[in-house]
């Protein structure tokens, strides 16, 4: 969030709440010192830099890693923190904003590395239960978006090109199954 606000959209800094500032404050020194690294400002086109500002295609996809394949990322460790109910409160506010615009909010699940999914299954089920209990419209299930480790690039949520294609197909199927597909025209967006 710190990079997004300070590097991408500094005008939004006043939108951060006091709680958000408390959460990101510990990252401020690391962010500050990163500005002394020349690679923060210069990016050679032939460098294996999957996260640079030149690594996005016309559709907004981070694509430089697509030809690189799987880097066998480590799985997440068990999470000790408890569920934060403020997330549901914020999602309800957002749902009301969406409804106020005469639109609908649908929530889908991210593609997650299978080995991490198995470690986090308790927390994942709790999130799913909270979403159901608060009447959110869900597309699919977390289990459906459990991705084989071979389809994950370098972090548990960062998919390879094949993983991205699978997740896109799952999402399209969920949209079709939900009945809202009559309002959506599906096109192939990726080369």
N, C-alpha and C positions, 0 to 999 in steps of 0.2 A: 504494500500500500504506500509506503514511504516513497519508493521509486516512482510509482505511478503518479502520485500527487506532485512531488518535487521536480521530476524530470519531464513528465508527459503533460501534466495539466496543473501548473502552479496556481492558477486562478481558483482552483477548487480547494485550496488549503483551508479556507474558512468553513468548509463543509464538514471537516473532521470534528467529531464530538470529543469531549474531555476523556471519555473512556477509550476512544480510539487512540488519542494521543498517549494515554498511559500505556496502552499495549504496544505502540510502535516506538516509544521513547528509547527503549533499550537498544534498538537497531540504529539509532541516530549516529553514534560514533563510527560504526562500521561503514555506514553510508557515506559519512563525511570523509573518512580516509580513502574510500574507493575513488574519490574524485582526484586523488594524486596519482592514479594509475593511468598511464597513457592509453592503454587499450580501451578505457572508458570513452575515449574521444575519437580514436582512429580504428578503423576496422578494415583489414586487408580482405579483399574479396575471396582469396583462395584459402583463407584460414578456416579450420574446422570449428567455426563459431556458430553454434546452433541457436544462440540466444541474442545475437546482435540485432541492431535496428534494421539491418539489411536482410534479415532472415525470414521476412514475411512476403507472401505472394499477393496477387491482386485481390484475392478473396479474404485476406487477413489471416491466412493459415501460416503458422510457423512451419516452414517446409524444408529447411536446409538439412535436417536430419533424415529425411525420407530415404535417401539412398544408403544410409549408413547401417541400418539394421539394428539389432538388439545389443545393448551394452550390459546386459545382466545386472540391472539395478538391485540393490538390497531391498528387502521387504521392510515395511514399517514396523516399528516396535509397538507393543501394546500401549494404548493411551490410558493415562491415569486420571486425566481430567474428566469431570462429569459433564453431562449434557448441559449446554447453555440455553436456557429457555428464552433468552433475549433474541436468539435467532428466530424463533417462531414469532415473537412479537414484531420483529422487523419485517418478516415475510408477510405477516397479516397486513401491516401498513402498506407494503408494496402491492399486495393483492387488492386492497381497497383503492389504491391509486390507479391500478390497471382497470378495475371495474368502473371507476369514475370516468374512464375514457371509453367506456362501452366495449371493452376487450376482455379476454379471458387469460388467466394465468395457468400454465401447465408446468409441472416440475418433472424433470427427468433426472436420471442418475448418471454420474460420470463413469467412464470406463476405468476400472481399477484392477491393478495387478492381482491375479488370483491368490498368490501367497500372502499378500498384504490383506486382501479381503478376508481370508480365513483367520488371520490374527485379529482383525477388527470387527468380526461378525457381530459381537454383542453391541458395540456402538452403532454399527450400521443398522441393525434391527431397531435400536432405540430411535434413531433419526426417522426411519421409515414409519414407525409406530406414531411418533409425534406428528408427522405430516398427515397421516391418516386420521388421527384423533382431532386434528384441527381442520379437517375437511378440505385439504388441498387436492387439486386434481393432479394425479400422478400418471406419468407415462411409463409403463413397464415397471420393473422391480430392480432392486440393487443386484440380485443374483443374476439377472439377465445380462447385466453389464460387467460381470466378473470376467476379466480378460485373461487368457492364458499368458503366463510370464513371457513367453516367446514373442508376444505382440506389444511388449512394453519397451520403450527406448532406454531412458536413463534415470527415470524416476517412476514411482508406482502409478502416477496418473498420466504420464507422458507417453502416449502411444506411438508406435511405429506407423508407417504409412498403411500397412496391412491392418493394424489395429484400428486406425482411424476409419478405414473403409468398412470394417466390420461394425464398428460402433455406429457409423452413419446408416448402414443398412438396418441395424436394430432400431434406431430412432425412426427411420422412415416407416418400418413395420408397425411400431407403436403408434405413430401418428395415424396410419391407415386404420389400425384396430380401434382407435379412440373415436372414430367417426368424424373427426375434424378435417380429414384429408380432402373433403370436397371443396374446402376453401384454399387449399395449398396446391401449387403446381411444383412437382418434384423434378429437378433437373440435376444432371451430373455436374458438380461444381469443380471437381478436381481433374487435372490432366491425367 
